[in-house]
Amino acid sequence: MNTVSKLVVFDVEGVLIPKARFLLFEVFSRVGLKKFAKAATYGLLYWMGLLSLDEASRRIFKLLEGFPYSKLITLLNDLPLMPTVAKVFSELKREGFKTALISSGIPQEGLELLAERLGADYVSGLEVGVSEGLLTGEISGDVLEPEGKALALRRIFGKDSTLSSCVAVADDRNNASLFEVCSLRIAYNPDFLLGFKADHVVKGELEEILPIITGKEEKGGAQITRRLLLRKLIHIGGFLIPFACISLIPPAYMALVIFSMTLLYLTSETLRMLRRELPIISHITRAASERYEYEEYVTAPIFYAFGIIITLLIFPNPRGYSAIMALTLGDGFASLAGKGFRRGRNKLNKGKTLTGSATFFTASFIGSLAFVDPLTAFYASFIGMAVELLPLPINDNLTIPISVGFILHILYSI
């Protein structure tokens, strides 16, 4: 039996290249708004679990019937890599690791060019139909099957191979089968399911996977960058909203103001993906984005805004304001503490730390005391901390304030 050792298998989109950037913004921006909207809808339905990967992929590529194949490959080849990707592959090669790229959304030829660019050893991608240089809209390949990525890996090395020291690095549930066959599982900026199945969760630059794989200590330890600090100060600054609602603007009008700002942000992000800018807004979002987010559509602020909007509209009272404190002060300071003091990893949610949870409770409790009594502040902070700890499928910028507001409403209605 052939034994495959010291192998690192990478998912591609969301790990090596920006998530959803290639097909949606680079390709579909060139085929018309109607097809762009349809492709985005199919992607959203897949993300929500309402379409299988196979069905979503087939529908998306069917929309590209007649698109020049050479243009597709050129757009992929011109796509920027995520920061530190080249460094990661160089270091892994220096340490004697083989690398493999497996993708369910990238054509085989494009994947081979990417592998050549990075010095990767093996690839397995999507087979696309081409006739007279144009896409037929047909696709095939092992990678479309439910267990497809594991099957693709087996085909590379043979069914009788033992992947004794295989490391999988991926970001979403489509890669769950890789986690079943590899001995070390690293979830990189993952969705909730893959984060739950992972041995390690890495949120930030890809180079942070290196100490996990090589076993070498990370030099310098954890760092809070200026960009992260600015981002979290904006996040924490939301604690002023309840005070503004009390003294200046009624909650419903404040919700309308936040909604309007969210529309501006959505416009700015869409334009940024199309390599254009919205004055002032684009500058602020770029300044607050980490390097690995530069080429991706950043959705966290949208969930943050809607978490506050829904809370203001449904729970426009002091207990609702304490829910906003949990999101702004609790979650904001918890992120800074968790990044700066990586102590006490939470086994249920490996991307969180016990230090962060303790900071969440403390900051939320102190902020809530401005609006409610100590017992209610305790309830709000504990609920928010618990929700933040759980590996839920919905962004915690949305779940924290709504959960706190709803549970407090139930408790005080009994």
C-alpha positions as CSV (number, residue, x, y, z in Angstrom):
1,M,0.0,0.0,0.0
2,N,1.4,3.4,-1.0
3,T,1.8,5.8,1.9
4,V,1.4,9.5,1.2
5,S,3.1,11.7,3.8
6,K,3.8,15.4,4.4
7,L,1.0,16.5,2.0
8,V,-1.0,19.7,2.4
9,V,-4.3,19.9,0.4
10,F,-5.8,23.3,-0.2
11,D,-9.2,24.4,-1.2
12,V,-8.8,27.3,-3.6
13,E,-11.6,29.8,-3.5
14,G,-11.7,31.6,-0.2
15,V,-8.2,30.3,0.8
16,L,-5.8,31.0,-2.1
17,I,-7.9,33.4,-4.2
18,P,-10.8,35.6,-3.0
19,K,-14.1,33.9,-2.2
20,A,-16.7,34.3,-5.0
21,R,-14.6,36.9,-6.7
22,F,-13.6,35.0,-9.8
23,L,-16.9,33.9,-11.3
24,L,-19.3,36.4,-9.8
25,F,-17.4,39.7,-10.1
26,E,-14.7,39.0,-12.7
27,V,-16.7,36.9,-15.2
28,F,-20.4,37.7,-14.7
29,S,-19.8,41.4,-14.5
30,R,-18.9,41.0,-18.2
31,V,-22.1,39.1,-19.3
32,G,-24.8,41.4,-18.1
33,L,-26.7,42.4,-15.0
34,K,-29.5,39.8,-15.5
35,K,-27.1,36.9,-15.5
36,F,-25.0,38.5,-12.7
37,A,-28.2,38.6,-10.5
38,K,-29.1,35.0,-11.4
39,A,-25.6,33.7,-10.6
40,A,-25.6,35.6,-7.3
41,T,-29.0,34.1,-6.4
42,Y,-27.8,30.6,-7.1
43,G,-24.7,31.2,-5.0
44,L,-26.9,32.5,-2.2
45,L,-29.2,29.4,-2.4
46,Y,-26.2,27.1,-2.1
47,W,-24.9,29.1,0.9
48,M,-28.3,28.7,2.5
49,G,-28.3,25.0,1.9
50,L,-31.3,25.1,-0.5
51,L,-29.3,24.0,-3.6
52,S,-26.6,21.3,-3.8
53,L,-23.2,22.2,-5.0
54,D,-23.7,20.2,-8.1
55,E,-27.0,21.9,-9.0
56,A,-25.8,25.4,-8.2
57,S,-22.6,24.9,-10.2
58,R,-24.5,23.6,-13.2
59,R,-27.0,26.4,-13.2
60,I,-24.2,29.0,-12.9
61,F,-22.1,27.6,-15.7
62,K,-25.1,27.2,-17.9
63,L,-25.4,31.0,-17.7
64,L,-21.9,31.2,-19.3
65,E,-22.8,29.4,-22.4
66,G,-21.1,31.2,-25.3
67,F,-18.5,32.9,-23.1
68,P,-15.0,32.7,-24.5
69,Y,-13.0,29.9,-22.8
70,S,-9.7,31.7,-23.2
71,K,-11.1,34.8,-21.6
72,L,-12.3,32.7,-18.6
73,I,-8.8,31.3,-18.1
74,T,-7.2,34.8,-18.6
75,L,-9.5,36.3,-15.9
76,L,-8.5,33.6,-13.5
77,N,-4.8,33.9,-14.2
78,D,-5.0,37.7,-13.6
79,L,-6.8,37.3,-10.3
80,P,-4.7,38.4,-7.3
81,L,-3.8,35.8,-4.8
82,M,-4.7,36.2,-1.1
83,P,-1.9,37.9,0.9
84,T,0.9,35.6,2.1
85,V,-0.1,32.7,-0.2
86,A,3.2,32.7,-2.0
87,K,5.1,32.8,1.3
88,V,3.1,29.8,2.6
89,F,3.8,27.7,-0.5
90,S,7.5,28.7,-0.5
91,E,7.8,27.7,3.2
92,L,6.0,24.4,2.8
93,K,8.2,23.5,-0.1
94,R,11.3,24.4,2.0
95,E,10.1,22.1,4.8
96,G,9.6,19.2,2.4
97,F,5.9,19.2,2.0
98,K,4.0,18.4,-1.2
99,T,1.0,20.5,-2.0
100,A,-2.3,19.8,-3.8
101,L,-5.0,22.2,-5.1
102,I,-8.6,20.8,-5.3
103,S,-11.4,23.0,-6.5
104,S,-15.1,22.5,-7.4
105,G,-15.4,25.9,-9.1
106,I,-12.1,26.3,-11.1
107,P,-11.5,24.7,-14.5
108,Q,-8.7,22.1,-14.6
109,E,-6.6,24.2,-17.0
110,G,-6.9,27.3,-14.8
111,L,-6.0,25.2,-11.8
112,E,-2.9,23.9,-13.5
113,L,-1.7,27.4,-14.3
114,L,-2.3,28.4,-10.6
115,A,-0.3,25.4,-9.5
116,E,2.5,26.4,-11.8
117,R,2.4,29.9,-10.4
118,L,2.7,28.6,-6.8
119,G,4.8,25.5,-7.3
120,A,2.1,23.1,-6.2
121,D,2.5,19.5,-7.0
122,Y,-1.0,18.1,-7.7
123,V,-4.3,19.5,-8.9
124,S,-7.9,18.4,-9.4
125,G,-10.5,20.8,-10.8
126,L,-13.6,21.1,-12.8
127,E,-14.0,19.8,-16.4
128,V,-15.8,22.4,-18.5
129,G,-17.4,21.9,-22.0
130,V,-15.8,23.9,-24.8
131,S,-16.9,24.1,-28.4
132,E,-15.1,26.2,-31.0
133,G,-13.4,28.2,-28.2
134,L,-16.7,28.9,-26.4
135,L,-18.1,27.5,-23.2
136,T,-21.0,25.1,-23.8
137,G,-22.4,25.6,-20.2
138,E,-21.7,21.9,-19.4
139,I,-19.5,20.8,-16.5
140,S,-18.4,17.5,-15.0
141,G,-15.9,16.0,-12.6
142,D,-15.4,14.2,-9.3
143,V,-15.3,17.5,-7.4
144,L,-19.0,18.1,-8.0
145,E,-20.0,14.9,-6.1
146,P,-21.0,15.1,-2.4
147,E,-17.8,13.4,-1.4
148,G,-16.1,14.7,-4.5
149,K,-13.0,16.3,-3.0
150,A,-12.0,13.2,-1.1
151,L,-12.6,11.1,-4.3
152,A,-10.5,13.5,-6.3
153,L,-7.7,13.2,-3.7
154,R,-7.9,9.4,-3.9
155,R,-7.7,9.5,-7.7
156,I,-4.5,11.6,-7.5
157,F,-2.7,9.0,-5.3
158,G,-4.7,5.8,-6.0
159,K,-7.5,4.2,-4.0
160,D,-5.0,2.1,-2.0
161,S,-3.0,5.0,-0.7
162,T,-2.9,5.9,3.0
163,L,-2.9,9.6,3.6
164,S,-1.0,9.2,6.9
165,S,0.2,12.8,7.2
166,C,-2.3,14.7,5.1
167,V,-3.2,18.2,6.1
168,A,-6.4,19.8,4.7
169,V,-6.9,23.6,4.6
170,A,-10.3,24.8,3.6
171,D,-13.1,27.3,4.4
172,D,-16.6,25.8,3.8
173,R,-18.7,22.7,4.1
174,N,-18.0,21.6,0.5
175,N,-14.6,20.4,1.9
176,A,-16.0,18.3,4.7
177,S,-15.0,15.1,2.8
178,L,-11.4,16.2,2.8
179,F,-11.6,16.6,6.6
180,E,-12.7,12.9,6.8
181,V,-9.6,11.6,5.1
182,C,-6.9,14.0,6.3
183,S,-5.2,13.6,9.6
184,L,-4.9,17.3,10.4
185,R,-7.8,19.6,9.6
186,I,-7.4,23.4,9.5
187,A,-10.4,25.6,8.9
188,Y,-9.4,29.0,7.4
189,N,-11.9,31.8,8.0
190,P,-14.5,29.0,7.9
191,D,-18.3,28.6,7.9
192,F,-19.8,27.2,11.1
193,L,-19.9,23.5,10.0
194,L,-16.2,23.3,8.9
195,G,-15.1,25.2,11.9
196,F,-16.8,22.7,14.1
197,K,-15.2,19.7,12.4
198,A,-11.7,21.3,12.4
199,D,-8.7,20.6,14.6
200,H,-7.7,24.3,14.3
201,V,-9.4,27.4,13.2
202,V,-7.4,30.3,11.7
203,K,-8.9,33.7,11.2
204,G,-6.6,36.2,9.5
205,E,-3.7,35.8,7.2
206,L,-3.0,32.4,5.6
207,E,0.6,32.3,7.0
208,E,-0.9,31.6,10.4
209,I,-1.4,28.0,9.3
210,L,2.4,27.5,9.1
211,P,3.2,27.0,12.8
212,I,0.3,24.5,13.0
213,I,1.6,22.4,10.1
214,T,5.4,22.7,10.7
215,G,5.2,22.5,14.4
216,K,7.5,25.6,14.7
217,E,6.7,28.4,17.1
218,E,5.2,31.5,15.6
219,K,7.6,34.4,16.0
220,G,6.3,37.5,17.6
221,G,3.1,36.0,18.9
222,A,-0.4,37.5,18.3
223,Q,-0.6,41.0,17.1
224,I,-3.4,43.6,17.0
225,T,-2.9,45.5,13.7
226,R,-3.9,49.1,13.3
227,R,-6.5,48.0,10.8
228,L,-8.0,45.6,13.2
229,L,-8.0,48.3,15.9
230,L,-9.7,50.8,13.6
231,R,-12.3,48.2,12.6
232,K,-13.1,47.3,16.2
233,L,-13.3,50.9,17.3
234,I,-15.9,51.4,14.6
235,H,-17.7,48.3,15.9
236,I,-17.5,49.4,19.5
237,G,-18.6,52.9,18.6
238,G,-22.1,51.5,18.0
239,F,-22.6,51.7,21.7
240,L,-23.5,55.4,21.2
241,I,-26.6,54.5,19.2
242,P,-28.9,53.8,22.2
243,F,-27.8,57.1,23.8
244,A,-28.6,58.9,20.6
245,C,-32.0,57.2,20.5
246,I,-32.8,58.4,24.0
247,S,-31.7,62.0,23.5
248,L,-31.8,62.8,19.8
249,I,-33.5,60.4,17.3
250,P,-36.4,57.9,18.0
251,P,-35.4,54.3,17.4
252,A,-37.4,53.9,14.2
253,Y,-35.7,56.9,12.6
254,M,-32.3,55.7,13.8
255,A,-33.0,52.3,12.1
256,L,-33.8,54.2,8.9
257,V,-30.5,56.1,9.1
258,I,-28.5,52.9,9.7
259,F,-30.4,51.2,6.8
260,S,-29.5,54.1,4.5
261,M,-25.8,53.9,5.5
262,T,-25.9,50.1,4.8
263,L,-27.2,50.7,1.3
264,L,-24.2,53.0,0.7
265,Y,-21.9,50.4,2.1
266,L,-23.4,47.7,-0.2
267,T,-23.0,50.0,-3.2
268,S,-19.4,50.7,-2.2
269,E,-18.5,47.0,-1.8
270,T,-20.1,46.1,-5.1
271,L,-18.2,48.9,-6.9
272,R,-15.0,47.8,-5.1
273,M,-15.4,44.3,-6.5
274,L,-15.8,45.8,-9.9
275,R,-12.5,47.8,-9.3
276,R,-14.3,51.1,-8.9
277,E,-14.8,53.3,-5.8
278,L,-17.4,55.3,-4.0
279,P,-15.8,58.5,-2.6
280,I,-15.2,58.5,1.2
281,I,-17.1,55.3,1.9
282,S,-14.6,53.1,-0.1
283,H,-11.7,54.9,1.6
284,I,-13.1,54.1,5.1
285,T,-13.9,50.5,4.4
286,R,-10.4,49.9,2.9
287,A,-8.7,51.5,5.9
288,A,-10.7,49.2,8.2
289,S,-10.2,46.0,6.2
290,E,-7.4,43.5,6.8
291,R,-5.2,42.5,3.9
292,Y,-6.9,39.2,3.4
293,E,-10.2,41.0,2.9
294,Y,-9.0,43.4,0.2
295,E,-10.2,41.4,-2.7
296,E,-13.3,39.9,-1.0
297,Y,-16.8,41.2,-0.5
298,V,-16.9,41.9,3.2
299,T,-20.3,41.1,4.7
300,A,-19.7,41.4,8.4
301,P,-20.7,45.1,8.5
302,I,-24.0,44.3,6.8
303,F,-24.9,41.7,9.5
304,Y,-23.8,44.2,12.1
305,A,-26.1,46.9,10.7
306,F,-29.1,44.6,10.4
307,G,-28.6,43.2,13.9
308,I,-28.9,46.7,15.3
309,I,-31.8,47.7,12.9
310,I,-33.9,44.7,13.9
311,T,-33.2,45.2,17.6
312,L,-34.2,48.9,17.4
313,L,-37.4,48.0,15.6
314,I,-38.5,45.0,17.6
315,F,-37.1,45.9,21.1
316,P,-37.1,49.7,21.3
317,N,-36.6,49.8,25.1
318,P,-33.9,49.7,27.7
319,R,-33.6,45.9,27.4
320,G,-33.2,46.2,23.7
321,Y,-30.4,48.8,24.3
322,S,-28.6,46.3,26.5
323,A,-28.7,43.8,23.6
324,I,-26.9,46.5,21.5
325,M,-24.4,46.8,24.3
326,A,-23.7,43.1,24.1
327,L,-23.0,43.4,20.3
328,T,-21.0,46.6,20.3
329,L,-19.0,46.6,23.6
330,G,-19.2,42.9,24.4
331,D,-18.3,41.5,21.0
332,G,-16.0,44.3,20.1
333,F,-13.8,44.1,23.1
334,A,-13.9,40.3,23.1
335,S,-12.4,40.2,19.6
336,L,-9.5,42.4,20.7
337,A,-8.9,40.4,23.8
338,G,-9.1,37.1,21.9
339,K,-6.6,38.3,19.3
340,G,-4.2,39.8,21.7
341,F,-4.3,37.0,24.4
342,R,-4.8,33.7,22.7
343,R,-5.5,31.8,25.9
344,G,-7.9,29.0,26.7
345,R,-9.3,27.9,23.3
346,N,-13.0,27.0,23.4
347,K,-13.4,23.4,22.3
348,L,-16.9,23.9,21.0
349,N,-15.9,26.9,18.8
350,K,-12.2,26.7,18.1
351,G,-12.1,30.3,16.7
352,K,-13.0,31.7,20.2
353,T,-11.1,31.9,23.4
354,L,-12.1,31.9,27.1
355,T,-10.2,35.2,27.5
356,G,-12.4,36.7,24.8
357,S,-15.6,35.3,26.5
358,A,-14.7,36.8,29.9
359,T,-14.0,40.1,28.2
360,F,-17.3,39.9,26.4
361,F,-19.2,39.4,29.6
362,T,-17.4,42.2,31.5
363,A,-17.7,44.9,28.8
364,S,-21.3,44.0,28.0
365,F,-22.3,44.0,31.7
366,I,-20.7,47.4,32.3
367,G,-22.4,48.9,29.3
368,S,-25.8,47.5,30.1
369,L,-25.8,49.1,33.5
370,A,-26.4,52.4,31.8
371,F,-29.9,51.2,30.8
372,V,-31.0,48.3,33.1
373,D,-30.7,47.0,36.6
374,P,-27.7,44.7,37.5
375,L,-29.7,41.5,37.3
376,T,-30.9,42.3,33.8
377,A,-27.4,43.4,32.8
378,F,-26.2,40.0,34.0
379,Y,-28.8,38.1,31.9
380,A,-28.0,40.2,28.8
381,S,-24.3,39.7,29.1
382,F,-24.5,36.0,29.8
383,I,-26.9,35.3,26.9
384,G,-24.7,37.4,24.5
385,M,-21.6,35.6,25.7
386,A,-23.2,32.2,25.2
387,V,-24.5,33.0,21.7
388,E,-21.1,34.3,20.7
389,L,-19.4,31.1,21.9
390,L,-21.7,28.8,19.9
391,P,-20.7,27.7,16.4
392,L,-23.9,29.0,14.8
393,P,-24.6,29.1,11.0
394,I,-25.5,32.8,11.1
395,N,-23.1,35.6,11.6
396,D,-22.9,36.5,15.3
397,N,-23.3,40.2,14.5
398,L,-26.9,39.3,13.8
399,T,-27.5,36.5,16.3
400,I,-26.1,38.3,19.4
401,P,-28.4,41.3,19.7
402,I,-31.5,39.5,18.4
403,S,-31.0,36.6,20.8
404,V,-30.4,38.8,23.8
405,G,-33.4,41.1,23.0
406,F,-35.7,38.1,22.4
407,I,-34.8,36.1,25.4
408,L,-35.0,39.1,27.7
409,H,-38.4,39.9,26.3
410,I,-39.6,36.4,27.0
411,L,-38.1,36.4,30.6
412,Y,-39.8,39.7,31.5
413,S,-43.1,38.7,29.9
414,I,-43.6,35.6,32.0
